[in-house]
């Protein structure tokens, strides 16, 4: 089996128009531009875009984000194993584009995940998210939101907040720096966001929206879409005029943009990884990490979903154990 070029991979994905955006060639190109090796392979009706990263000297791992794509994955595993062994990866991490059911069972048929893969305690993408159903009339979508969120959307309109498409990543980045400092999280460099925007905007697959008051930028986000799904990956806000609720109107306009692109769901991308009763009982008590964003996101009426996986396929058990110890120590220290 030969590796596929970006154009060949795009042609393969025409069979799966609603594949996750992290499996698109544009996302692979973004990661390649910032230090990852990217390989794309397919066997009949299944395939995967694989990212390879060196995390420590002599330690490389392979990663399939939100894939593989298609069905009958058993055809693909031997080829992936050959590739990972040839490139001396110590393990392969897989985060499928599927959800856990309410009884904590996987959506995936058992034959899709071979016995050679083991559940992992370390995820790269958020394990849990809120997904908004954006089908129906706008009034129906608003009706599924919490009353306070609808009120804040209307308040922003009354307070003269204006949301418009934007192309200045400099403004976006300035707000990202403010948000990162305020909420104590790391951000990418401007060149990363610029490259992501350029890659996807040129394909009609993303939009940068900016909320302003009297010409002053207050909040911003980048929304991505592929097929009938949209994702809210990056967002930021100023420290001023927060009483005008610009973030609420900004999200509403992002939803409206997604609808205009034919999307039927909008993924808010990341909330704390605990069950719904725990979330609802504690969101007013915590501000750190994803708790602060859950307080905001919950109002938009999304369904809580938990990702399937992650799974690891281990090729070098000894180094994998050492890597796991290092990862646990790093997370504890951070």
C-alpha positions as CSV (number, residue, x, y, z in Angstrom):
1,X,0.0,0.0,0.0
2,X,1.4,3.4,-1.0
3,X,1.2,6.6,0.9
4,X,-1.3,9.1,-0.5
5,X,-0.5,12.7,-1.6
6,X,-2.7,15.5,-0.2
7,X,-4.7,15.6,-3.4
8,X,-5.1,11.8,-3.4
9,X,-6.3,12.0,0.2
10,X,-8.8,14.7,-0.6
11,X,-10.1,12.5,-3.4
12,X,-10.4,9.6,-0.9
13,X,-12.3,11.8,1.5
14,X,-15.0,12.6,-1.1
15,X,-16.5,9.2,0.0
16,X,-16.8,10.6,3.5
17,X,-17.9,14.2,3.2
18,X,-18.6,14.5,6.9
19,X,-15.2,13.3,8.1
20,X,-13.8,15.2,11.1
21,X,-11.8,18.3,10.2
22,X,-8.7,17.0,11.9
23,X,-8.6,14.3,9.2
24,X,-8.6,16.8,6.3
25,X,-5.4,17.4,4.3
26,X,-5.5,21.0,5.3
27,X,-5.2,20.1,9.0
28,X,-2.3,17.8,8.1
29,X,-0.6,20.6,6.3
30,X,-1.0,22.9,9.3
31,X,0.6,20.3,11.6
32,X,3.4,19.6,9.0
33,X,4.2,23.3,8.9
34,X,4.8,23.2,12.7
35,X,7.0,20.2,13.2
36,X,4.9,17.1,12.6
37,X,5.5,14.5,9.9
38,X,2.2,13.7,8.1
39,X,1.4,10.4,6.4
40,X,-1.9,9.5,4.7
41,X,-2.8,5.9,3.8
42,X,-6.0,4.1,2.7
43,X,-7.1,0.5,2.1
44,X,-10.3,0.1,0.1
45,X,-13.1,1.8,2.3
46,X,-11.0,3.0,5.2
47,X,-8.0,5.3,5.7
48,X,-6.1,7.5,8.2
49,X,-4.1,10.7,8.3
50,X,-1.3,9.9,10.7
51,X,0.8,12.6,12.5
52,X,4.2,11.7,13.8
53,X,6.0,13.7,16.5
54,X,9.4,13.4,18.3
55,X,8.7,14.3,21.9
56,X,12.1,13.4,23.4
57,X,15.4,12.4,21.7
58,X,14.9,9.0,20.2
59,X,11.2,8.9,21.2
60,X,8.6,9.3,18.4
61,X,4.9,8.6,18.5
62,X,2.2,8.3,15.9
63,X,-1.2,9.9,16.3
64,X,-4.5,9.5,14.5
65,X,-6.7,12.4,15.5
66,X,-10.5,11.7,15.1
67,X,-9.9,8.8,12.8
68,X,-9.5,6.4,11.0
69,X,-12.1,7.4,8.4
70,X,-14.5,4.9,6.9
71,X,-15.3,1.3,7.9
72,X,-13.7,-2.1,8.2
73,X,-10.7,-0.7,10.0
74,X,-9.2,-4.2,10.4
75,X,-7.9,-3.9,6.9
76,X,-5.8,-0.9,7.9
77,X,-4.2,-2.0,11.1
78,X,-1.5,-4.2,9.6
79,X,-0.4,-1.4,7.3
80,X,-0.3,1.1,10.1
81,X,1.8,-1.4,12.2
82,X,4.3,-1.8,9.4
83,X,4.6,2.0,9.0
84,X,5.0,2.6,12.8
85,X,7.6,-0.2,13.1
86,X,9.5,1.1,10.1
87,X,9.6,4.7,11.5
88,X,10.5,3.4,15.0
89,X,7.5,4.9,16.8
90,X,7.2,3.7,20.4
91,X,3.4,3.8,20.2
92,X,0.4,4.9,18.2
93,X,-2.4,7.0,19.8
94,X,-5.8,6.8,18.3
95,X,-8.7,9.2,19.2
96,X,-11.7,8.0,17.0
97,X,-14.4,10.3,15.8
98,X,-17.0,8.5,17.8
99,X,-18.9,9.0,21.1
100,X,-19.6,7.0,24.2
101,X,-23.2,6.0,24.6
102,X,-25.1,6.7,27.8
103,X,-24.2,3.3,29.2
104,X,-20.5,4.0,28.6
105,X,-20.4,1.6,25.6
106,X,-18.6,2.6,22.5
107,X,-20.4,3.5,19.3
108,X,-17.7,1.5,17.5
109,X,-18.3,-2.1,16.6
110,X,-15.8,-4.3,18.6
111,X,-14.1,-5.4,15.5
112,X,-12.9,-1.9,14.7
113,X,-10.6,-1.8,17.7
114,X,-8.2,-4.8,17.8
115,X,-6.9,-6.4,21.0
116,X,-3.5,-4.9,20.3
117,X,-4.8,-1.5,21.3
118,X,-5.2,-0.6,25.0
119,X,-7.2,2.2,26.6
120,X,-5.1,5.2,27.4
121,X,-5.2,7.7,30.3
122,X,-3.8,10.5,28.2
123,X,-5.8,12.3,25.5
124,X,-4.7,15.0,23.2
125,X,-8.0,16.4,22.2
126,X,-10.7,17.3,24.8
127,X,-12.5,14.1,26.0
128,X,-15.8,15.8,26.5
129,X,-17.7,18.5,24.7
130,X,-21.1,20.1,24.2
131,X,-22.6,19.7,20.7
132,X,-25.4,22.0,19.7
133,X,-28.2,20.9,17.3
134,X,-28.5,23.8,14.9
135,X,-31.3,22.3,12.7
136,X,-34.7,24.0,12.4
137,X,-35.6,27.6,12.5
138,X,-33.5,30.2,14.4
139,X,-36.3,30.6,16.9
140,X,-36.1,26.8,17.6
141,X,-32.4,26.9,18.2
142,X,-32.8,29.9,20.5
143,X,-35.6,28.1,22.3
144,X,-33.3,25.2,23.2
145,X,-30.9,27.6,24.9
146,X,-31.1,28.6,28.5
147,X,-33.2,31.7,29.2
148,X,-30.2,33.7,30.5
149,X,-28.2,33.0,27.4
150,X,-31.1,34.2,25.2
151,X,-31.3,37.3,27.4
152,X,-27.6,38.0,27.0
153,X,-27.7,37.7,23.2
154,X,-30.5,40.2,23.1
155,X,-28.7,42.4,25.6
156,X,-25.6,42.6,23.4
157,X,-27.8,43.7,20.5
158,X,-29.4,46.4,22.7
159,X,-26.0,47.5,23.9
160,X,-24.8,48.2,20.3
161,X,-22.5,45.2,20.0
162,X,-21.7,44.6,16.3
163,X,-20.4,41.2,15.0
164,X,-18.8,41.1,11.6
165,X,-16.4,38.8,9.6
166,X,-12.8,39.8,10.0
167,X,-9.5,39.0,8.4
168,X,-7.0,40.7,10.7
169,X,-5.3,38.0,12.7
170,X,-3.3,40.7,14.5
171,X,-6.4,41.8,16.3
172,X,-7.4,38.2,17.0
173,X,-3.9,37.5,18.5
174,X,-3.9,40.6,20.7
175,X,-7.2,39.4,22.2
176,X,-5.8,35.8,22.6
177,X,-2.8,37.2,24.6
178,X,-5.2,39.1,26.9
179,X,-7.3,36.0,27.4
180,X,-4.4,33.7,27.9
181,X,-2.9,36.0,30.6
182,X,-6.3,36.5,32.3
183,X,-7.3,32.8,32.3
184,X,-3.8,31.4,32.6
185,X,-3.5,29.1,29.6
186,X,-0.9,28.9,26.9
187,X,-1.6,30.0,23.3
188,X,0.0,29.4,19.9
189,X,2.2,31.9,18.2
190,X,0.5,34.3,15.7
191,X,2.0,32.4,12.8
192,X,0.1,29.3,13.8
193,X,-3.3,31.0,13.9
194,X,-2.5,32.8,10.7
195,X,-1.5,29.6,8.9
196,X,-4.7,27.8,10.1
197,X,-6.8,30.7,8.9
198,X,-5.2,30.9,5.6
199,X,-5.4,27.2,4.9
200,X,-9.1,26.8,5.8
201,X,-10.5,30.2,4.8
202,X,-9.2,29.8,1.2
203,X,-11.2,26.6,1.1
204,X,-14.3,28.2,2.6
205,X,-14.0,26.1,5.7
206,X,-13.5,28.7,8.4
207,X,-14.5,32.2,9.4
208,X,-13.0,34.8,11.7
209,X,-15.7,36.8,13.5
210,X,-15.1,39.9,15.6
211,X,-17.5,41.6,18.1
212,X,-17.0,45.3,18.5
213,X,-18.4,48.2,20.4
214,X,-18.0,51.6,18.8
215,X,-15.1,50.3,16.7
216,X,-13.3,48.8,19.7
217,X,-12.6,45.0,19.4
218,X,-14.1,43.1,22.3
219,X,-14.1,39.4,21.4
220,X,-13.3,37.2,18.5
221,X,-13.4,33.6,17.4
222,X,-12.5,31.3,14.6
223,X,-15.1,28.7,13.5
224,X,-14.2,25.8,11.3
225,X,-16.5,23.5,9.3
226,X,-16.3,20.3,7.2
227,X,-19.3,18.7,5.7
228,X,-22.3,19.2,8.0
229,X,-20.4,19.9,11.2
230,X,-18.8,23.0,12.6
231,X,-16.2,23.4,15.5
232,X,-15.4,26.3,17.8
233,X,-11.7,25.9,18.3
234,X,-10.3,29.3,19.2
235,X,-11.8,32.3,20.9
236,X,-10.7,35.3,22.9
237,X,-12.1,38.4,24.6
238,X,-11.0,41.8,26.0
239,X,-11.2,42.8,29.6
240,X,-13.4,45.8,28.8
241,X,-17.2,46.1,28.2
242,X,-17.8,42.6,29.4
243,X,-21.2,43.8,30.8
244,X,-22.3,44.3,27.2
245,X,-22.1,40.5,26.7
246,X,-20.3,40.5,23.4
247,X,-19.3,36.8,23.7
248,X,-22.9,35.7,23.6
249,X,-23.8,37.5,20.4
250,X,-20.5,36.4,18.9
251,X,-21.4,32.7,19.5
252,X,-24.8,33.2,18.1
253,X,-23.4,34.7,14.9
254,X,-21.0,31.8,14.6
255,X,-24.0,29.5,14.8
256,X,-25.8,31.5,12.2
257,X,-22.7,31.3,9.9
258,X,-22.5,27.5,10.4
259,X,-26.1,27.2,9.4
260,X,-25.5,29.2,6.3
261,X,-22.8,26.7,5.4
262,X,-25.2,23.8,5.6
263,X,-24.1,22.5,9.0
264,X,-26.5,20.7,11.3
265,X,-24.4,20.7,14.5
266,X,-21.9,23.0,16.2
267,X,-19.2,21.5,18.5
268,X,-18.2,23.9,21.4
269,X,-15.0,21.8,21.8
270,X,-14.2,21.1,25.4
271,X,-15.7,21.0,28.8
272,X,-14.5,19.3,32.1
273,X,-14.4,15.5,31.9
274,X,-17.0,14.7,34.5
275,X,-20.6,13.5,34.3
276,X,-23.5,15.9,33.8
277,X,-24.7,15.9,37.4
278,X,-21.2,16.8,38.7
279,X,-20.9,19.5,36.1
280,X,-24.2,21.1,37.0
281,X,-23.6,20.8,40.7
282,X,-20.1,22.4,40.6
283,X,-19.9,24.9,37.7
284,X,-20.5,27.8,40.0
285,X,-17.8,26.7,42.4
286,X,-14.8,26.4,40.1
287,X,-13.1,28.8,37.7
288,X,-10.0,27.0,36.7
289,X,-9.4,25.1,33.5
290,X,-12.4,24.2,31.5
291,X,-14.8,24.9,34.3
292,X,-15.0,28.6,33.5
293,X,-15.8,27.9,29.8
294,X,-18.5,25.3,30.8
295,X,-20.4,28.0,32.7
296,X,-20.6,29.9,29.5
297,X,-21.1,27.1,27.0
298,X,-23.8,25.3,28.9
299,X,-26.3,28.0,28.2
300,X,-26.3,27.4,24.4
301,X,-28.3,24.2,24.8
302,X,-25.8,21.6,23.6
303,X,-25.8,17.9,24.3
304,X,-23.0,16.6,26.5
305,X,-20.9,14.0,24.6
306,X,-17.8,12.1,25.6
307,X,-15.3,10.9,23.1
308,X,-14.5,7.3,22.4
309,X,-11.0,6.3,23.4
310,X,-8.2,7.2,23.4
311,X,-6.4,4.0,22.7
312,X,-2.6,3.3,22.4
313,X,-0.9,0.6,20.3
314,X,2.5,0.0,22.0
315,X,5.5,-1.0,19.9
316,X,8.3,-0.5,22.5
317,X,6.9,-1.4,26.0
318,X,10.0,-0.4,28.0
319,X,10.3,3.1,26.5
320,X,6.5,3.5,26.6
321,X,6.6,3.0,30.3
322,X,9.4,5.5,30.8
323,X,7.5,8.0,28.6
324,X,4.3,7.4,30.6
325,X,6.2,8.2,33.8
326,X,7.7,11.3,32.3
327,X,4.3,12.4,31.1
328,X,2.7,11.9,34.5
329,X,5.5,13.9,36.1
330,X,5.2,16.7,33.6
331,X,1.5,17.0,34.1
332,X,1.9,17.0,37.8
333,X,4.5,19.7,37.7
334,X,2.5,21.8,35.2
